[in-house]
Amino acid sequence: MLDPLDRKLLMALQRDARRTNADLAEEVGLSVSACAKRVARFWSEGLIARSVALLDRRKFKRPVTATVMVSLTAPKANVSQEFARRICAYDAVQQCHVVTGDFDFLLIVQERSIEAYHDFAQEVFGEWVSVADYKTVFLLRSYKNENMLPEFCLTAAE
């Protein structure tokens, strides 16, 4: 069970996981040792899956981001699992989700150029017999690109 201090601490960690326990403790109103124990518990209970650096895309080349909706020829469990295993092996695939609706999978793909995406799409979607159809939407501009759970979601799953 997460209490209000746990939620405040998790929100602070999502904003900046590099902060010291002293900084975090001061922000949420805990002692440094109590803060450290809670953070250690978050890790041990799997509430924090990993700590990553989110790069500012404006500081780098602006790669092509594609959202791809994929339909499989036979969306049975074994076909879906095999597709997911194979597609996740590509570095260009940043996200892979099973979805409801007209498609079976939603992918987020990063490539160097439209041409590089075309090569990727030809190799995967043109060659794999398990793929029945796919639709691609290219991102032109992002107004919000967060990777944080909002505070109202921070209740432990049962």
C-alpha positions in Angstrom: 0.0 0.0 0.0 1.4 3.4 -1.0 0.8 6.3 1.4 0.8 10.0 0.4 4.6 10.3 1.2 5.3 7.3 -1.1 3.4 9.0 -3.9 5.1 12.3 -3.4 8.5 10.5 -3.4 7.7 8.6 -6.5 6.6 11.8 -8.3 9.8 13.5 -7.3 11.9 10.5 -8.5 10.0 10.5 -11.9 10.9 14.2 -12.4 14.6 13.6 -11.5 16.0 10.2 -10.4 19.5 11.7 -9.9 18.5 13.7 -6.9 20.2 12.8 -3.6 18.2 11.2 -0.8 18.8 14.4 1.2 17.2 16.5 -1.5 14.3 14.1 -1.9 13.8 13.8 1.9 13.6 17.6 2.2 11.0 17.9 -0.6 8.7 15.2 0.8 9.2 15.9 4.5 11.1 12.8 5.6 14.4 12.1 7.3 17.2 11.1 4.9 17.3 7.5 6.3 13.5 7.1 6.0 13.7 8.4 2.4 16.5 6.0 1.5 14.6 3.1 3.0 11.5 3.9 1.0 13.5 4.3 -2.2 15.2 0.9 -1.5 11.7 -0.6 -0.9 10.5 0.8 -4.3 13.3 -0.9 -6.0 12.9 -4.2 -4.2 9.2 -4.3 -4.7 9.6 -3.6 -8.4 7.8 -0.2 -8.3 10.8 1.3 -10.0 11.7 -0.8 -13.0 14.8 1.0 -14.0 16.4 4.4 -14.0 17.1 6.0 -17.4 18.3 9.3 -18.9 15.7 11.0 -21.1 17.6 12.7 -23.8 16.6 16.1 -25.2 15.8 15.3 -28.8 16.3 19.0 -29.7 20.0 18.6 -29.0 20.5 15.7 -31.4 19.6 15.0 -35.0 15.9 14.9 -35.4 15.2 11.3 -36.3 12.0 10.1 -37.9 9.4 8.9 -35.5 6.8 6.6 -36.9 3.7 5.2 -35.2 2.8 1.9 -36.9 -0.4 0.0 -36.6 0.0 -3.7 -37.5 -2.6 -6.3 -38.3 -1.5 -9.9 -38.3 -2.8 -12.6 -40.6 -3.9 -14.8 -37.7 -3.7 -13.0 -34.4 -3.6 -16.2 -32.3 -1.5 -16.2 -29.2 1.5 -18.1 -30.7 1.6 -15.8 -33.8 1.3 -12.7 -31.7 4.0 -13.8 -29.3 6.3 -14.7 -32.2 5.7 -11.3 -33.9 6.4 -9.5 -30.6 9.6 -11.4 -30.0 10.9 -10.7 -33.5 9.8 -7.1 -33.8 11.3 -6.2 -30.3 14.7 -7.4 -31.5 15.0 -4.3 -33.8 16.8 -1.3 -32.2 14.5 1.0 -34.2 11.4 -0.3 -32.4 11.1 1.8 -29.2 7.7 0.6 -28.1 5.6 -2.4 -28.9 2.0 -2.8 -27.6 -0.9 -5.2 -28.2 -4.0 -3.1 -28.8 -7.7 -3.4 -29.3 -9.6 -2.2 -32.4 -8.8 -2.6 -36.1 -5.1 -3.5 -35.5 -3.3 -6.0 -33.3 -0.1 -4.1 -32.5 1.0 -0.5 -32.1 4.7 0.3 -32.6 6.7 3.4 -32.1 9.7 3.3 -34.5 12.7 5.7 -34.6 14.7 5.8 -37.8 17.4 8.0 -39.2 15.4 9.0 -42.3 12.2 8.3 -44.2 14.4 6.1 -46.5 15.7 4.1 -43.5 12.1 3.7 -42.3 11.1 2.5 -45.8 13.9 -0.1 -45.7 12.8 -1.3 -42.2 9.1 -1.5 -43.3 10.0 -3.4 -46.5 12.1 -5.9 -44.5 9.6 -6.5 -41.7 6.1 -5.8 -43.1 6.8 -6.8 -46.6 8.6 -10.0 -45.9 7.0 -11.5 -42.7 4.1 -13.7 -43.7 2.4 -13.1 -40.3 1.8 -9.4 -41.2 -1.5 -8.9 -43.1 -1.5 -5.1 -43.1 0.2 -2.0 -41.6 -0.4 1.7 -41.5 2.2 4.3 -40.7 1.8 7.8 -39.3 4.9 10.0 -39.0 5.2 12.5 -36.1 5.8 16.0 -37.4 6.0 17.9 -34.1 5.5 17.0 -30.5 3.9 19.3 -28.0 4.1 16.9 -25.1 6.2 13.8 -24.8 6.1 12.6 -21.2 7.2 9.3 -19.7 5.7 9.8 -16.2 2.8 8.2 -14.6 0.4 10.9 -13.2 0.0 11.0 -9.5 -3.6 9.7 -9.6 -2.2 6.4 -11.0 0.3 5.9 -8.2 -1.6 3.2 -6.2 -0.2 -0.2 -5.9 -1.7 -2.9 -8.2 -3.5 -5.7 -6.5 
